[in-house]
């Protein structure tokens, strides 16, 4: 079966069936609860968070965090 030729609803149905078969109904639900679609545009938001940081600054902050542990 070629996944490229399946529509999204069919892929979702087959995926849920595979999860239920492998994990059982409860395991499938627990697995699905771990994921959420989220909102917003992560790429744009990340650019805002990091706008004043260069690689050197990021590396220094990582080193400082590791020293604290």
PyMOL Python script that loads the backbone (N, CA, C, O; Angstrom):
from pymol import cmd

cmd.read_pdbstr("""\
ATOM      1  N   UNK A   1       0.845  -1.174   0.000  1.00  0.00           N
ATOM      2  CA  UNK A   1       0.000   0.000   0.000  1.00  0.00           C
ATOM      3  C   UNK A   1       0.895   1.244   0.000  1.00  0.00           C
ATOM      4  O   UNK A   1       1.800   1.351   0.827  1.00  0.00           O
ATOM      5  N   UNK A   2       0.654   2.160  -0.900  1.00  0.00           N
ATOM      6  CA  UNK A   2       1.450   3.379  -1.001  1.00  0.00           C
ATOM      7  C   UNK A   2       0.802   4.490  -0.179  1.00  0.00           C
ATOM      8  O   UNK A   2      -0.311   4.925  -0.474  1.00  0.00           O
ATOM      9  N   UNK A   3       1.510   4.942   0.851  1.00  0.00           N
ATOM     10  CA  UNK A   3       0.977   5.973   1.737  1.00  0.00           C
ATOM     11  C   UNK A   3       0.745   7.275   0.973  1.00  0.00           C
ATOM     12  O   UNK A   3      -0.178   8.025   1.292  1.00  0.00           O
ATOM     13  N   UNK A   4       1.573   7.545  -0.026  1.00  0.00           N
ATOM     14  CA  UNK A   4       1.435   8.787  -0.789  1.00  0.00           C
ATOM     15  C   UNK A   4       0.076   8.905  -1.473  1.00  0.00           C
ATOM     16  O   UNK A   4      -0.393  10.012  -1.740  1.00  0.00           O
ATOM     17  N   UNK A   5      -0.553   7.772  -1.754  1.00  0.00           N
ATOM     18  CA  UNK A   5      -1.831   7.789  -2.470  1.00  0.00           C
ATOM     19  C   UNK A   5      -3.039   7.826  -1.538  1.00  0.00           C
ATOM     20  O   UNK A   5      -4.176   7.916  -2.001  1.00  0.00           O
ATOM     21  N   UNK A   6      -2.802   7.757  -0.231  1.00  0.00           N
ATOM     22  CA  UNK A   6      -3.909   7.768   0.731  1.00  0.00           C
ATOM     23  C   UNK A   6      -4.232   9.186   1.170  1.00  0.00           C
ATOM     24  O   UNK A   6      -3.340  10.027   1.283  1.00  0.00           O
ATOM     25  N   UNK A   7      -5.506   9.448   1.415  1.00  0.00           N
ATOM     26  CA  UNK A   7      -5.879  10.777   1.899  1.00  0.00           C
ATOM     27  C   UNK A   7      -5.657  10.839   3.408  1.00  0.00           C
ATOM     28  O   UNK A   7      -5.541   9.798   4.054  1.00  0.00           O
ATOM     29  N   UNK A   8      -5.596  12.035   3.976  1.00  0.00           N
ATOM     30  CA  UNK A   8      -5.296  12.178   5.410  1.00  0.00           C
ATOM     31  C   UNK A   8      -6.238  11.413   6.334  1.00  0.00           C
ATOM     32  O   UNK A   8      -5.794  10.868   7.344  1.00  0.00           O
ATOM     33  N   UNK A   9      -7.518  11.362   6.014  1.00  0.00           N
ATOM     34  CA  UNK A   9      -8.438  10.665   6.912  1.00  0.00           C
ATOM     35  C   UNK A   9      -8.187   9.158   6.903  1.00  0.00           C
ATOM     36  O   UNK A   9      -8.323   8.501   7.935  1.00  0.00           O
ATOM     37  N   UNK A  10      -7.826   8.613   5.760  1.00  0.00           N
ATOM     38  CA  UNK A  10      -7.510   7.184   5.677  1.00  0.00           C
ATOM     39  C   UNK A  10      -6.218   6.880   6.436  1.00  0.00           C
ATOM     40  O   UNK A  10      -6.138   5.878   7.146  1.00  0.00           O
ATOM     41  N   UNK A  11      -5.222   7.727   6.291  1.00  0.00           N
ATOM     42  CA  UNK A  11      -3.966   7.536   7.016  1.00  0.00           C
ATOM     43  C   UNK A  11      -4.217   7.582   8.520  1.00  0.00           C
ATOM     44  O   UNK A  11      -3.676   6.775   9.275  1.00  0.00           O
ATOM     45  N   UNK A  12      -5.049   8.541   8.950  1.00  0.00           N
ATOM     46  CA  UNK A  12      -5.361   8.648  10.380  1.00  0.00           C
ATOM     47  C   UNK A  12      -6.072   7.386  10.870  1.00  0.00           C
ATOM     48  O   UNK A  12      -5.740   6.856  11.931  1.00  0.00           O
ATOM     49  N   UNK A  13      -7.049   6.906  10.098  1.00  0.00           N
ATOM     50  CA  UNK A  13      -7.797   5.703  10.473  1.00  0.00           C
ATOM     51  C   UNK A  13      -6.869   4.503  10.592  1.00  0.00           C
ATOM     52  O   UNK A  13      -6.935   3.764  11.575  1.00  0.00           O
ATOM     53  N   UNK A  14      -6.011   4.302   9.609  1.00  0.00           N
ATOM     54  CA  UNK A  14      -5.079   3.178   9.642  1.00  0.00           C
ATOM     55  C   UNK A  14      -4.072   3.321  10.793  1.00  0.00           C
ATOM     56  O   UNK A  14      -3.692   2.335  11.425  1.00  0.00           O
ATOM     57  N   UNK A  15      -3.655   4.550  11.049  1.00  0.00           N
ATOM     58  CA  UNK A  15      -2.729   4.784  12.150  1.00  0.00           C
ATOM     59  C   UNK A  15      -3.345   4.458  13.497  1.00  0.00           C
ATOM     60  O   UNK A  15      -2.709   3.833  14.346  1.00  0.00           O
ATOM     61  N   UNK A  16      -4.587   4.882  13.692  1.00  0.00           N
ATOM     62  CA  UNK A  16      -5.289   4.584  14.944  1.00  0.00           C
ATOM     63  C   UNK A  16      -5.495   3.082  15.109  1.00  0.00           C
ATOM     64  O   UNK A  16      -5.363   2.546  16.209  1.00  0.00           O
ATOM     65  N   UNK A  17      -5.819   2.414  14.014  1.00  0.00           N
ATOM     66  CA  UNK A  17      -5.985   0.959  14.075  1.00  0.00           C
ATOM     67  C   UNK A  17      -4.665   0.279  14.454  1.00  0.00           C
ATOM     68  O   UNK A  17      -4.656  -0.668  15.241  1.00  0.00           O
ATOM     69  N   UNK A  18      -3.563   0.757  13.900  1.00  0.00           N
ATOM     70  CA  UNK A  18      -2.256   0.178  14.215  1.00  0.00           C
ATOM     71  C   UNK A  18      -1.891   0.421  15.677  1.00  0.00           C
ATOM     72  O   UNK A  18      -1.367  -0.467  16.350  1.00  0.00           O
ATOM     73  N   UNK A  19      -2.174   1.633  16.163  1.00  0.00           N
ATOM     74  CA  UNK A  19      -1.905   1.929  17.570  1.00  0.00           C
ATOM     75  C   UNK A  19      -2.740   1.051  18.490  1.00  0.00           C
ATOM     76  O   UNK A  19      -2.229   0.494  19.461  1.00  0.00           O
ATOM     77  N   UNK A  20      -4.014   0.931  18.183  1.00  0.00           N
ATOM     78  CA  UNK A  20      -4.901   0.113  19.016  1.00  0.00           C
ATOM     79  C   UNK A  20      -4.454  -1.342  19.017  1.00  0.00           C
ATOM     80  O   UNK A  20      -4.508  -2.007  20.051  1.00  0.00           O
ATOM     81  N   UNK A  21      -4.016  -1.838  17.871  1.00  0.00           N
ATOM     82  CA  UNK A  21      -3.560  -3.227  17.783  1.00  0.00           C
ATOM     83  C   UNK A  21      -2.277  -3.426  18.598  1.00  0.00           C
ATOM     84  O   UNK A  21      -2.128  -4.427  19.299  1.00  0.00           O
ATOM     85  N   UNK A  22      -1.356  -2.462  18.498  1.00  0.00           N
ATOM     86  CA  UNK A  22      -0.063  -2.599  19.171  1.00  0.00           C
ATOM     87  C   UNK A  22      -0.140  -2.297  20.666  1.00  0.00           C
ATOM     88  O   UNK A  22       0.536  -2.947  21.463  1.00  0.00           O
ATOM     89  N   UNK A  23      -0.958  -1.315  21.054  1.00  0.00           N
ATOM     90  CA  UNK A  23      -0.977  -0.844  22.438  1.00  0.00           C
ATOM     91  C   UNK A  23      -2.248  -1.180  23.197  1.00  0.00           C
ATOM     92  O   UNK A  23      -2.294  -1.046  24.420  1.00  0.00           O
ATOM     93  N   UNK A  24      -3.271  -1.613  22.491  1.00  0.00           N
ATOM     94  CA  UNK A  24      -4.578  -1.798  23.118  1.00  0.00           C
ATOM     95  C   UNK A  24      -5.279  -0.452  23.204  1.00  0.00           C
ATOM     96  O   UNK A  24      -4.638   0.586  23.043  1.00  0.00           O
ATOM     97  N   UNK A  25      -6.580  -0.451  23.454  1.00  0.00           N
ATOM     98  CA  UNK A  25      -7.339   0.798  23.468  1.00  0.00           C
ATOM     99  C   UNK A  25      -6.827   1.816  24.501  1.00  0.00           C
ATOM    100  O   UNK A  25      -6.697   3.000  24.193  1.00  0.00           O
ATOM    101  N   UNK A  26      -6.540   1.356  25.709  1.00  0.00           N
ATOM    102  CA  UNK A  26      -6.066   2.277  26.743  1.00  0.00           C
ATOM    103  C   UNK A  26      -4.693   2.840  26.388  1.00  0.00           C
ATOM    104  O   UNK A  26      -4.450   4.037  26.541  1.00  0.00           O
ATOM    105  N   UNK A  27      -3.809   1.985  25.920  1.00  0.00           N
ATOM    106  CA  UNK A  27      -2.479   2.446  25.518  1.00  0.00           C
ATOM    107  C   UNK A  27      -2.550   3.438  24.380  1.00  0.00           C
ATOM    108  O   UNK A  27      -1.793   4.408  24.349  1.00  0.00           O
ATOM    109  N   UNK A  28      -3.458   3.201  23.438  1.00  0.00           N
ATOM    110  CA  UNK A  28      -3.629   4.122  22.322  1.00  0.00           C
ATOM    111  C   UNK A  28      -4.058   5.491  22.831  1.00  0.00           C
ATOM    112  O   UNK A  28      -3.513   6.511  22.409  1.00  0.00           O
ATOM    113  N   UNK A  29      -5.024   5.517  23.726  1.00  0.00           N
ATOM    114  CA  UNK A  29      -5.505   6.795  24.271  1.00  0.00           C
ATOM    115  C   UNK A  29      -4.388   7.504  25.026  1.00  0.00           C
ATOM    116  O   UNK A  29      -4.200   8.710  24.862  1.00  0.00           O
ATOM    117  N   UNK A  30      -3.652   6.775  25.844  1.00  0.00           N
ATOM    118  CA  UNK A  30      -2.547   7.386  26.599  1.00  0.00           C
ATOM    119  C   UNK A  30      -1.500   7.950  25.653  1.00  0.00           C
ATOM    120  O   UNK A  30      -0.964   9.029  25.902  1.00  0.00           O
ATOM    121  N   UNK A  31      -1.197   7.235  24.569  1.00  0.00           N
ATOM    122  CA  UNK A  31      -0.240   7.718  23.583  1.00  0.00           C
ATOM    123  C   UNK A  31      -0.741   8.999  22.938  1.00  0.00           C
ATOM    124  O   UNK A  31       0.007   9.969  22.816  1.00  0.00           O
ATOM    125  N   UNK A  32      -1.993   9.008  22.527  1.00  0.00           N
ATOM    126  CA  UNK A  32      -2.548  10.184  21.851  1.00  0.00           C
ATOM    127  C   UNK A  32      -2.630  11.395  22.774  1.00  0.00           C
ATOM    128  O   UNK A  32      -2.545  12.529  22.302  1.00  0.00           O
ATOM    129  N   UNK A  33      -2.791  11.183  24.063  1.00  0.00           N
ATOM    130  CA  UNK A  33      -2.864  12.298  25.004  1.00  0.00           C
ATOM    131  C   UNK A  33      -1.530  13.015  25.149  1.00  0.00           C
ATOM    132  O   UNK A  33      -1.484  14.136  25.656  1.00  0.00           O
ATOM    133  N   UNK A  34      -0.463  12.396  24.719  1.00  0.00           N
ATOM    134  CA  UNK A  34       0.854  13.020  24.822  1.00  0.00           C
ATOM    135  C   UNK A  34       1.067  14.105  23.778  1.00  0.00           C
ATOM    136  O   UNK A  34       1.995  14.904  23.901  1.00  0.00           O
ATOM    137  N   UNK A  35       0.243  14.147  22.779  1.00  0.00           N
ATOM    138  CA  UNK A  35       0.446  15.050  21.659  1.00  0.00           C
ATOM    139  C   UNK A  35      -0.705  16.031  21.523  1.00  0.00           C
ATOM    140  O   UNK A  35      -1.869  15.694  21.742  1.00  0.00           O
ATOM    141  N   UNK A  36      -0.353  17.243  21.159  1.00  0.00           N
ATOM    142  CA  UNK A  36      -1.373  18.237  20.850  1.00  0.00           C
ATOM    143  C   UNK A  36      -0.892  19.053  19.655  1.00  0.00           C
ATOM    144  O   UNK A  36       0.310  19.180  19.423  1.00  0.00           O
ATOM    145  N   UNK A  37      -1.817  19.590  18.919  1.00  0.00           N
ATOM    146  CA  UNK A  37      -1.442  20.300  17.704  1.00  0.00           C
ATOM    147  C   UNK A  37      -0.827  21.658  17.989  1.00  0.00           C
ATOM    148  O   UNK A  37      -0.002  22.136  17.210  1.00  0.00           O
ATOM    149  N   UNK A  38      -1.212  22.287  19.089  1.00  0.00           N
ATOM    150  CA  UNK A  38      -0.645  23.593  19.423  1.00  0.00           C
ATOM    151  C   UNK A  38      -1.210  24.694  18.537  1.00  0.00           C
ATOM    152  O   UNK A  38      -2.003  24.447  17.628  1.00  0.00           O
ATOM    153  N   UNK A  39      -0.784  25.898  18.826  1.00  0.00           N
ATOM    154  CA  UNK A  39      -1.237  27.054  18.059  1.00  0.00           C
ATOM    155  C   UNK A  39      -0.049  27.972  17.819  1.00  0.00           C
ATOM    156  O   UNK A  39       0.990  27.842  18.466  1.00  0.00           O
ATOM    157  N   UNK A  40      -0.210  28.890  16.895  1.00  0.00           N
ATOM    158  CA  UNK A  40       0.829  29.880  16.644  1.00  0.00           C
ATOM    159  C   UNK A  40       1.810  29.427  15.580  1.00  0.00           C
ATOM    160  O   UNK A  40       1.654  28.381  14.949  1.00  0.00           O
ATOM    161  N   UNK A  41       2.824  30.256  15.408  1.00  0.00           N
ATOM    162  CA  UNK A  41       3.858  30.003  14.415  1.00  0.00           C
ATOM    163  C   UNK A  41       5.192  29.936  15.144  1.00  0.00           C
ATOM    164  O   UNK A  41       5.801  30.963  15.442  1.00  0.00           O
ATOM    165  N   UNK A  42       5.636  28.721  15.427  1.00  0.00           N
ATOM    166  CA  UNK A  42       6.844  28.525  16.224  1.00  0.00           C
ATOM    167  C   UNK A  42       8.058  29.218  15.597  1.00  0.00           C
ATOM    168  O   UNK A  42       8.881  29.788  16.312  1.00  0.00           O
ATOM    169  N   UNK A  43       8.171  29.172  14.283  1.00  0.00           N
ATOM    170  CA  UNK A  43       9.330  29.763  13.614  1.00  0.00           C
ATOM    171  C   UNK A  43       9.396  31.260  13.856  1.00  0.00           C
ATOM    172  O   UNK A  43      10.464  31.793  14.158  1.00  0.00           O
ATOM    173  N   UNK A  44       8.263  31.946  13.727  1.00  0.00           N
ATOM    174  CA  UNK A  44       8.239  33.392  13.981  1.00  0.00           C
ATOM    175  C   UNK A  44       8.496  33.697  15.450  1.00  0.00           C
ATOM    176  O   UNK A  44       9.231  34.630  15.774  1.00  0.00           O
ATOM    177  N   UNK A  45       7.890  32.912  16.339  1.00  0.00           N
ATOM    178  CA  UNK A  45       8.071  33.139  17.773  1.00  0.00           C
ATOM    179  C   UNK A  45       9.514  32.897  18.186  1.00  0.00           C
ATOM    180  O   UNK A  45      10.064  33.652  18.988  1.00  0.00           O
ATOM    181  N   UNK A  46      10.129  31.857  17.650  1.00  0.00           N
ATOM    182  CA  UNK A  46      11.528  31.566  17.964  1.00  0.00           C
ATOM    183  C   UNK A  46      12.430  32.706  17.515  1.00  0.00           C
ATOM    184  O   UNK A  46      13.375  33.067  18.216  1.00  0.00           O
ATOM    185  N   UNK A  47      12.140  33.271  16.351  1.00  0.00           N
ATOM    186  CA  UNK A  47      12.937  34.405  15.862  1.00  0.00           C
ATOM    187  C   UNK A  47      12.847  35.575  16.844  1.00  0.00           C
ATOM    188  O   UNK A  47      13.834  36.279  17.055  1.00  0.00           O
ATOM    189  N   UNK A  48      11.685  35.785  17.437  1.00  0.00           N
ATOM    190  CA  UNK A  48      11.537  36.856  18.425  1.00  0.00           C
ATOM    191  C   UNK A  48      12.307  36.551  19.705  1.00  0.00           C
ATOM    192  O   UNK A  48      12.957  37.433  20.265  1.00  0.00           O
ATOM    193  N   UNK A  49      12.237  35.306  20.167  1.00  0.00           N
ATOM    194  CA  UNK A  49      12.936  34.927  21.401  1.00  0.00           C
ATOM    195  C   UNK A  49      14.441  35.067  21.257  1.00  0.00           C
ATOM    196  O   UNK A  49      15.139  35.455  22.194  1.00  0.00           O
ATOM    197  N   UNK A  50      14.933  34.741  20.058  1.00  0.00           N
ATOM    198  CA  UNK A  50      16.382  34.686  19.848  1.00  0.00           C
ATOM    199  C   UNK A  50      16.942  35.898  19.106  1.00  0.00           C
ATOM    200  O   UNK A  50      18.109  35.894  18.714  1.00  0.00           O
ATOM    201  N   UNK A  51      16.130  36.929  18.910  1.00  0.00           N
ATOM    202  CA  UNK A  51      16.569  38.047  18.067  1.00  0.00           C
ATOM    203  C   UNK A  51      17.832  38.733  18.574  1.00  0.00           C
ATOM    204  O   UNK A  51      18.610  39.243  17.768  1.00  0.00           O
ATOM    205  N   UNK A  52      18.058  38.762  19.882  1.00  0.00           N
ATOM    206  CA  UNK A  52      19.226  39.440  20.427  1.00  0.00           C
ATOM    207  C   UNK A  52      20.346  38.476  20.789  1.00  0.00           C
ATOM    208  O   UNK A  52      21.294  38.857  21.476  1.00  0.00           O
ATOM    209  N   UNK A  53      20.245  37.224  20.330  1.00  0.00           N
ATOM    210  CA  UNK A  53      21.249  36.231  20.694  1.00  0.00           C
ATOM    211  C   UNK A  53      22.013  35.757  19.466  1.00  0.00           C
ATOM    212  O   UNK A  53      21.437  35.513  18.406  1.00  0.00           O
ATOM    213  N   UNK A  54      23.316  35.636  19.636  1.00  0.00           N
ATOM    214  CA  UNK A  54      24.115  35.019  18.588  1.00  0.00           C
ATOM    215  C   UNK A  54      24.579  33.656  19.109  1.00  0.00           C
ATOM    216  O   UNK A  54      24.316  33.309  20.261  1.00  0.00           O
ATOM    217  N   UNK A  55      25.251  32.903  18.282  1.00  0.00           N
ATOM    218  CA  UNK A  55      25.658  31.550  18.663  1.00  0.00           C
ATOM    219  C   UNK A  55      26.562  31.586  19.891  1.00  0.00           C
ATOM    220  O   UNK A  55      26.425  30.748  20.782  1.00  0.00           O
ATOM    221  N   UNK A  56      27.478  32.540  19.948  1.00  0.00           N
ATOM    222  CA  UNK A  56      28.406  32.636  21.079  1.00  0.00           C
ATOM    223  C   UNK A  56      27.635  32.820  22.398  1.00  0.00           C
ATOM    224  O   UNK A  56      27.957  32.182  23.400  1.00  0.00           O
ATOM    225  N   UNK A  57      26.632  33.681  22.389  1.00  0.00           N
ATOM    226  CA  UNK A  57      25.830  33.927  23.588  1.00  0.00           C
ATOM    227  C   UNK A  57      25.076  32.673  24.000  1.00  0.00           C
ATOM    228  O   UNK A  57      25.013  32.348  25.185  1.00  0.00           O
ATOM    229  N   UNK A  58      24.515  31.978  23.049  1.00  0.00           N
ATOM    230  CA  UNK A  58      23.767  30.755  23.339  1.00  0.00           C
ATOM    231  C   UNK A  58      24.688  29.705  23.953  1.00  0.00           C
ATOM    232  O   UNK A  58      24.325  29.056  24.934  1.00  0.00           O
ATOM    233  N   UNK A  59      25.877  29.538  23.381  1.00  0.00           N
ATOM    234  CA  UNK A  59      26.834  28.566  23.905  1.00  0.00           C
ATOM    235  C   UNK A  59      27.222  28.925  25.335  1.00  0.00           C
ATOM    236  O   UNK A  59      27.298  28.046  26.193  1.00  0.00           O
ATOM    237  N   UNK A  60      27.464  30.193  25.597  1.00  0.00           N
ATOM    238  CA  UNK A  60      27.819  30.632  26.949  1.00  0.00           C
ATOM    239  C   UNK A  60      26.691  30.343  27.941  1.00  0.00           C
ATOM    240  O   UNK A  60      26.951  29.914  29.065  1.00  0.00           O
ATOM    241  N   UNK A  61      25.461  30.572  27.537  1.00  0.00           N
ATOM    242  CA  UNK A  61      24.333  30.297  28.428  1.00  0.00           C
ATOM    243  C   UNK A  61      24.198  28.795  28.712  1.00  0.00           C
ATOM    244  O   UNK A  61      23.875  28.401  29.833  1.00  0.00           O
ATOM    245  N   UNK A  62      24.442  27.975  27.711  1.00  0.00           N
ATOM    246  CA  UNK A  62      24.401  26.537  27.926  1.00  0.00           C
ATOM    247  C   UNK A  62      25.480  26.118  28.924  1.00  0.00           C
ATOM    248  O   UNK A  62      25.223  25.337  29.840  1.00  0.00           O
ATOM    249  N   UNK A  63      26.684  26.645  28.737  1.00  0.00           N
ATOM    250  CA  UNK A  63      27.780  26.319  29.652  1.00  0.00           C
ATOM    251  C   UNK A  63      27.439  26.760  31.077  1.00  0.00           C
ATOM    252  O   UNK A  63      27.699  26.027  32.031  1.00  0.00           O
ATOM    253  N   UNK A  64      26.864  27.940  31.222  1.00  0.00           N
ATOM    254  CA  UNK A  64      26.487  28.443  32.559  1.00  0.00           C
ATOM    255  C   UNK A  64      25.432  27.550  33.212  1.00  0.00           C
ATOM    256  O   UNK A  64      25.502  27.271  34.409  1.00  0.00           O
ATOM    257  N   UNK A  65      24.454  27.104  32.421  1.00  0.00           N
ATOM    258  CA  UNK A  65      23.410  26.215  32.953  1.00  0.00           C
ATOM    259  C   UNK A  65      23.999  24.882  33.394  1.00  0.00           C
ATOM    260  O   UNK A  65      23.587  24.316  34.407  1.00  0.00           O
ATOM    261  N   UNK A  66      24.965  24.386  32.628  1.00  0.00           N
ATOM    262  CA  UNK A  66      25.579  23.101  32.978  1.00  0.00           C
ATOM    263  C   UNK A  66      26.407  23.210  34.247  1.00  0.00           C
ATOM    264  O   UNK A  66      26.473  22.262  35.029  1.00  0.00           O
ATOM    265  N   UNK A  67      27.036  24.355  34.456  1.00  0.00           N
ATOM    266  CA  UNK A  67      27.831  24.577  35.666  1.00  0.00           C
ATOM    267  C   UNK A  67      26.939  24.574  36.911  1.00  0.00           C
ATOM    268  O   UNK A  67      27.362  24.133  37.980  1.00  0.00           O
ATOM    269  N   UNK A  68      25.707  25.065  36.771  1.00  0.00           N
ATOM    270  CA  UNK A  68      24.779  25.135  37.901  1.00  0.00           C
ATOM    271  C   UNK A  68      24.336  23.757  38.361  1.00  0.00           C
ATOM    272  O   UNK A  68      23.959  23.585  39.520  1.00  0.00           O
ATOM    273  N   UNK A  69      24.377  22.772  37.473  1.00  0.00           N
ATOM    274  CA  UNK A  69      23.930  21.411  37.814  1.00  0.00           C
ATOM    275  C   UNK A  69      25.008  20.737  38.530  1.00  0.00           C
ATOM    276  O   UNK A  69      24.862  19.578  38.919  1.00  0.00           O
TER     277      UNK A  69
END
""", "prot")
cmd.dss("prot")
cmd.show_as("cartoon", "prot")
cmd.util.cbc("prot")
cmd.orient("prot")
